């Protein structure tokens, strides 16, 4: 073990202090250490002087040294404090290792997590030939917090191609967002009551359809002008949902029991 001069001096001073604290039986050993390394005594004396509030009236022995009293239990020598600290630190290390092992088991389902290092996606084939399940649950913190609606949000949809998101609200508006940057883009106004559902057209993604408790369905151009291009009416009660049919009928939408098309604009009974 390689120690610096300062570390070696502190070690000798600690040993010297400990020997003195053990009483007269170790006084000779402490004196021998002080003769071998006088800095151990001087370093210990400077520490003691800072704690005695200037009390220098103690009598001296015949050899010129001041008699030392046994250190009370409340003033534990530094060497003993450091010695007892080692088991505590070892116990703490074991506790942290158990905590790391527990966290690895808890978060083992995450993609790219294996013992705190990056690994292959967890939905890939394992060495035993099985397929590990990949859970896609959202985890805090959120990447963005999008706020603009003045009332509760009732519907949300992501664009099939672009980084565009549309949200419908109880305030009767539809807001468009860039979900990659978190930027607010614009507001689509036209409904007079709660927007209950929104959906992007999967065929090119140039249209957005929405429905509302105002008994209307609106088709919006979200590619060029961002305006309502058609309003469809015919329901006698609240329209709860509207969806585009996947390709090749991407321009056809379903809305609560009826079927319509963007091009024709009408609604026929399903």
Residue pairs with C-beta under 8 A, 6 or more apart in sequence:
3 11
9 37
9 39
9 40
9 43
10 43
12 33
12 37
12 39
12 40
12 43
13 39
13 40
13 43
13 44
13 47
14 77
14 78
14 79
14 82
15 33
15 40
15 79
16 30
16 33
16 34
16 40
16 41
16 44
17 44
17 47
17 71
17 77
17 78
17 79
18 77
18 79
18 80
19 26
19 27
19 29
19 30
19 33
20 26
20 27
20 30
20 44
20 68
20 71
21 70
21 71
21 77
22 70
23 70
27 68
31 65
33 40
34 40
34 41
58 66
58 67
59 66
59 67
60 66
61 67
71 77
100 116
104 113
104 114
104 115
104 116
107 113
108 114
108 122
109 122
109 132
109 133
109 134
109 135
110 122
110 135
111 121
111 122
111 123
111 134
112 118
112 119
112 120
112 121
112 122
113 119
113 122
121 134
122 132
122 133
122 134
123 131
123 132
123 133
123 134
124 131
124 132
125 131
126 132
143 182
144 179
144 181
144 182
145 182
146 165
146 167
146 177
146 179
146 182
146 184
148 175
148 184
148 187
149 167
149 169
149 170
149 171
149 173
149 175
150 169
150 171
151 169
151 170
151 171
152 169
152 170
153 167
153 168
153 169
153 170
154 168
154 169
154 170
154 194
154 195
154 196
154 197
155 167
155 168
155 195
155 196
155 197
155 198
155 210
156 165
156 166
156 167
156 168
156 198
157 165
157 166
157 198
157 199
157 200
158 164
158 165
158 179
158 200
159 165
159 166
159 200
159 205
160 200
160 202
160 205
161 205
162 205
163 178
163 179
163 180
163 181
164 176
164 177
164 178
164 179
164 185
164 200
164 205
164 222
165 176
165 177
165 178
165 179
166 174
166 175
166 176
166 177
166 198
166 200
166 208
166 222
167 174
167 175
167 177
167 198
168 174
168 195
168 196
168 197
168 198
168 210
169 175
169 194
169 195
170 194
170 195
172 189
172 191
172 192
172 193
172 194
172 195
172 212
172 214
173 187
173 188
173 189
173 191
173 195
174 187
174 188
174 189
174 191
174 195
174 198
174 208
174 210
174 220
175 184
175 185
175 186
175 187
175 188
176 184
176 185
176 186
176 187
176 188
176 222
176 226
177 183
177 184
177 185
178 185
186 226
188 208
188 210
188 220
188 226
188 228
190 218
190 228
190 231
191 210
191 212
191 214
191 216
191 218
192 212
192 214
193 212
193 213
193 214
194 212
194 213
195 210
195 211
195 212
196 211
196 212
196 213
196 238
196 239
196 240
196 241
197 210
197 211
197 239
197 240
197 241
197 242
197 243
198 208
198 209
198 210
198 242
199 208
199 209
199 210
199 242
199 243
199 244
199 253
200 207
200 208
200 222
200 244
201 207
201 208
201 209
201 244
201 250
201 251
201 253
201 262
202 244
202 246
202 247
202 250
203 244
203 247
203 248
203 250
203 251
204 223
204 250
205 222
205 223
206 221
206 222
206 223
206 224
207 219
207 220
207 221
207 222
207 223
207 229
207 251
207 262
208 219
208 220
208 222
209 217
209 218
209 219
209 220
209 242
209 244
209 253
209 255
209 262
210 217
210 218
210 220
210 242
211 217
211 218
211 239
211 240
211 241
211 242
211 255
211 256
212 218
212 239
213 238
213 239
215 233
215 235
215 236
215 237
215 238
215 239
216 231
216 232
216 233
216 239
217 231
217 232
217 233
217 239
217 242
217 255
217 260
217 267
218 228
218 230
218 231
218 232
219 228
219 229
219 230
219 231
219 232
219 262
220 226
220 227
220 228
220 229
221 227
221 228
221 229
230 262
230 265
232 255
232 260
232 265
232 266
232 267
234 258
234 267
235 256
235 258
239 255
239 256
240 256
241 255
241 256
242 253
242 254
242 255
242 256
243 253
243 254
243 255
244 250
244 251
244 252
244 253
244 254
245 252
245 253
245 254
251 261
251 262
251 263
252 259
252 260
252 261
252 262
253 259
253 260
253 261
253 262
254 270
255 267
257 270
258 267
258 268
258 269
258 270
259 267
259 268
259 269
259 270
260 266
260 267
260 268
